[in-house]
Amino acid sequence: MRIIVTDFGAKPDGVSFSTEAIQKAIDTCFENGCGVVVIPAGIYLSRPIRLKSNVTLYLERRRCCNQSNQQY
């Protein structure tokens, strides 16, 4: 299974937080037994996410994931 985070609502705009979309993609992969979660090119903002067993996180070229601990 190959899941693309933008299909779950992640936005590569460098402004919007994509934490929930990235986590939902990871969880969906895990629930299906295994797979690859793809983060396409772009700038994604995210708070901490939880990776799960048998799920691979694949970061395409020309992408940037920025983590923020700020509370909004």
N, CA and C atoms as a LAMMPS dump frame, in Angstrom:
ITEM: TIMESTEP
0
ITEM: NUMBER OF ATOMS
216
ITEM: BOX BOUNDS ff ff ff
-5.0000000000000000e+02 5.0000000000000000e+02
-5.0000000000000000e+02 5.0000000000000000e+02
-5.0000000000000000e+02 5.0000000000000000e+02
ITEM: ATOMS id mol type element x y z
1 1 1 N 0.846 -1.17 0
2 1 2 C 0 0 0
3 1 3 C 0.895 1.238 0
4 2 1 N 0.527 2.195 -0.82
5 2 2 C 1.257 3.471 -0.92
6 2 3 C 0.25 4.59 -0.71
7 3 1 N 0.486 5.406 0.307
8 3 2 C -0.434 6.49 0.653
9 3 3 C 0.304 7.817 0.552
10 4 1 N -0.342 8.78 -0.087
11 4 2 C 0.238 10.111 -0.239
12 4 3 C -0.465 11.054 0.735
13 5 1 N 0.314 11.764 1.548
14 5 2 C -0.271 12.581 2.622
15 5 3 C -1.186 13.691 2.104
16 6 1 N -0.941 14.18 0.905
17 6 2 C -1.817 15.24 0.372
18 6 3 C -3.224 14.711 0.102
19 7 1 N -3.364 13.392 -0.099
20 7 2 C -4.694 12.792 -0.261
21 7 3 C -5.481 12.837 1.043
22 8 1 N -4.782 13.061 2.151
23 8 2 C -5.416 13.139 3.462
24 8 3 C -5.527 14.58 3.955
25 9 1 N -5.188 15.522 3.072
26 9 2 C -5.356 16.932 3.408
27 9 3 C -4.103 17.69 3.78
28 10 1 N -2.936 17.045 3.747
29 10 2 C -1.69 17.756 4.057
30 10 3 C -1.439 18.828 3
31 11 1 N -0.985 19.979 3.44
32 11 2 C -0.744 21.102 2.532
33 11 3 C 0.742 21.459 2.529
34 12 1 N 1.347 21.451 1.335
35 12 2 C 2.778 21.758 1.236
36 12 3 C 3.045 23.25 1.078
37 13 1 N 2.32 24.073 1.842
38 13 2 C 2.406 25.524 1.643
39 13 3 C 3.328 26.235 2.626
40 14 1 N 3.855 25.515 3.61
41 14 2 C 4.742 26.131 4.582
42 14 3 C 4.033 27.021 5.587
43 15 1 N 2.703 27.018 5.561
44 15 2 C 1.916 27.872 6.458
45 15 3 C 0.96 27.035 7.314
46 16 1 N 0.294 26.08 6.684
47 16 2 C -0.713 25.258 7.36
48 16 3 C -0.063 24.061 8.048
49 17 1 N -0.539 23.731 9.23
50 17 2 C -0.062 22.535 9.907
51 17 3 C -0.703 21.307 9.281
52 18 1 N 0.109 20.304 9.004
53 18 2 C -0.349 19.07 8.357
54 18 3 C -0.253 17.863 9.287
55 19 1 N -0.097 18.101 10.551
56 19 2 C 0.098 17.023 11.525
57 19 3 C -1.013 15.984 11.456
58 20 1 N -2.257 16.416 11.505
59 20 2 C -3.38 15.476 11.524
60 20 3 C -3.433 14.644 10.246
61 21 1 N -3.194 15.267 9.098
62 21 2 C -3.23 14.549 7.824
63 21 3 C -2.103 13.515 7.741
64 22 1 N -0.912 13.893 8.168
65 22 2 C 0.222 12.965 8.139
66 22 3 C -0.042 11.792 9.081
67 23 1 N -0.544 12.089 10.28
68 23 2 C -0.825 11.017 11.239
69 23 3 C -1.926 10.097 10.733
70 24 1 N -2.953 10.647 10.113
71 24 2 C -4.049 9.838 9.567
72 24 3 C -3.526 8.915 8.469
73 25 1 N -2.619 9.411 7.63
74 25 2 C -2.027 8.572 6.581
75 25 3 C -1.227 7.424 7.203
76 26 1 N -0.448 7.718 8.234
77 26 2 C 0.33 6.684 8.933
78 26 3 C -0.61 5.653 9.562
79 27 1 N -1.64 6.125 10.244
80 27 2 C -2.587 5.226 10.904
81 27 3 C -3.308 4.333 9.898
82 28 1 N -3.686 4.889 8.756
83 28 2 C -4.372 4.117 7.721
84 28 3 C -3.464 3.014 7.182
85 29 1 N -2.209 3.346 6.943
86 29 2 C -1.231 2.358 6.484
87 29 3 C -1.097 1.233 7.506
88 30 1 N -0.975 1.609 8.767
89 30 2 C -0.819 0.637 9.846
90 30 3 C -2.042 -0.278 9.945
91 31 1 N -3.228 0.298 9.845
92 31 2 C -4.471 -0.474 9.938
93 31 3 C -4.604 -1.478 8.793
94 32 1 N -3.948 -1.199 7.673
95 32 2 C -3.98 -2.107 6.527
96 32 3 C -2.823 -3.103 6.539
97 33 1 N -2.061 -3.138 7.609
98 33 2 C -1.014 -4.136 7.776
99 33 3 C 0.39 -3.663 7.498
100 34 1 N 0.58 -2.819 6.506
101 34 2 C 1.894 -2.27 6.191
102 34 3 C 1.763 -1.328 5.002
103 35 1 N 2.847 -0.617 4.693
104 35 2 C 2.828 0.245 3.534
105 35 3 C 3.814 1.383 3.637
106 36 1 N 3.703 2.281 2.659
107 36 2 C 4.591 3.432 2.553
108 36 3 C 3.755 4.698 2.56
109 37 1 N 4.115 5.623 3.425
110 37 2 C 3.485 6.942 3.464
111 37 3 C 4.439 7.902 2.761
112 38 1 N 3.937 8.543 1.705
113 38 2 C 4.756 9.423 0.881
114 38 3 C 4.473 10.886 1.213
115 39 1 N 5.542 11.653 1.452
116 39 2 C 5.428 13.099 1.614
117 39 3 C 6.032 13.724 0.359
118 40 1 N 5.172 14.256 -0.532
119 40 2 C 5.655 14.834 -1.788
120 40 3 C 6.446 16.128 -1.566
121 41 1 N 7.017 16.635 -2.652
122 41 2 C 7.776 17.882 -2.603
123 41 3 C 6.926 19.001 -2.02
124 42 1 N 7.557 19.865 -1.241
125 42 2 C 6.864 20.989 -0.627
126 42 3 C 7.387 21.235 0.765
127 43 1 N 6.803 22.205 1.433
128 43 2 C 7.158 22.531 2.813
129 43 3 C 5.952 22.223 3.683
130 44 1 N 6.125 21.28 4.592
131 44 2 C 5.039 20.835 5.469
132 44 3 C 5.369 21.213 6.904
133 45 1 N 4.421 21.805 7.592
134 45 2 C 4.576 22.081 9.023
135 45 3 C 3.896 20.958 9.786
136 46 1 N 4.564 20.483 10.838
137 46 2 C 3.995 19.403 11.627
138 46 3 C 4.454 19.485 13.067
139 47 1 N 3.571 19.132 13.934
140 47 2 C 3.934 18.884 15.319
141 47 3 C 4.374 17.425 15.366
142 48 1 N 4.826 16.915 16.501
143 48 2 C 5.295 15.525 16.552
144 48 3 C 4.242 14.529 16.058
145 49 1 N 4.713 13.52 15.332
146 49 2 C 3.849 12.448 14.85
147 49 3 C 4.352 11.139 15.431
148 50 1 N 3.507 10.124 15.374
149 50 2 C 3.886 8.813 15.922
150 50 3 C 3.951 7.807 14.767
151 51 1 N 5.183 7.342 14.472
152 51 2 C 5.354 6.303 13.47
153 51 3 C 4.94 4.963 14.066
154 52 1 N 4.544 4.049 13.205
155 52 2 C 4.079 2.74 13.674
156 52 3 C 4.806 1.623 12.939
157 53 1 N 4.758 0.423 13.518
158 53 2 C 5.433 -0.737 12.94
159 53 3 C 4.94 -1.022 11.531
160 54 1 N 5.871 -1.449 10.675
161 54 2 C 5.588 -1.844 9.293
162 54 3 C 5.111 -0.711 8.405
163 55 1 N 5.363 0.527 8.822
164 55 2 C 5.023 1.7 8.01
165 55 3 C 6.325 2.441 7.706
166 56 1 N 6.56 2.681 6.427
167 56 2 C 7.744 3.41 5.985
168 56 3 C 7.34 4.829 5.618
169 57 1 N 8.093 5.794 6.093
170 57 2 C 7.851 7.202 5.755
171 57 3 C 8.848 7.577 4.664
172 58 1 N 8.334 7.908 3.475
173 58 2 C 9.179 8.231 2.333
174 58 3 C 9.073 9.719 2.022
175 59 1 N 10.203 10.413 2.08
176 59 2 C 10.245 11.847 1.806
177 59 3 C 10.806 12.074 0.414
178 60 1 N 9.975 12.637 -0.474
179 60 2 C 10.442 12.909 -1.829
180 60 3 C 11.426 14.065 -1.832
181 61 1 N 12.146 14.211 -2.917
182 61 2 C 13.086 15.325 -3.074
183 61 3 C 12.356 16.654 -3.022
184 62 1 N 13.119 17.683 -2.685
185 62 2 C 12.618 19.054 -2.635
186 62 3 C 11.41 19.188 -1.704
187 63 1 N 11.523 18.557 -0.556
188 63 2 C 10.486 18.701 0.463
189 63 3 C 11.175 19.118 1.751
190 64 1 N 10.425 19.721 2.607
191 64 2 C 10.943 20.132 3.898
192 64 3 C 9.841 19.947 4.919
193 65 1 N 10.169 19.284 6.005
194 65 2 C 9.201 19.112 7.096
195 65 3 C 9.718 19.899 8.289
196 66 1 N 8.97 20.86 8.704
197 66 2 C 9.342 21.665 9.861
198 66 3 C 8.476 21.265 11.037
199 67 1 N 9.116 21 12.154
200 67 2 C 8.379 20.647 13.357
201 67 3 C 8.272 21.859 14.247
202 68 1 N 7.118 22.022 14.843
203 68 2 C 6.92 23.135 15.759
204 68 3 C 6.363 22.612 17.069
205 69 1 N 6.857 23.142 18.156
206 69 2 C 6.338 22.815 19.478
207 69 3 C 5.454 23.924 20.011
208 70 1 N 5.244 24.961 19.222
209 70 2 C 4.424 26.09 19.655
210 70 3 C 2.962 25.655 19.748
211 71 1 N 2.29 26.176 20.723
212 71 2 C 0.856 25.906 20.885
213 71 3 C 0.06 27.023 20.239
214 72 1 N -0.907 26.644 19.405
215 72 2 C -1.768 27.633 18.743
216 72 3 C -3.198 27.411 19.123
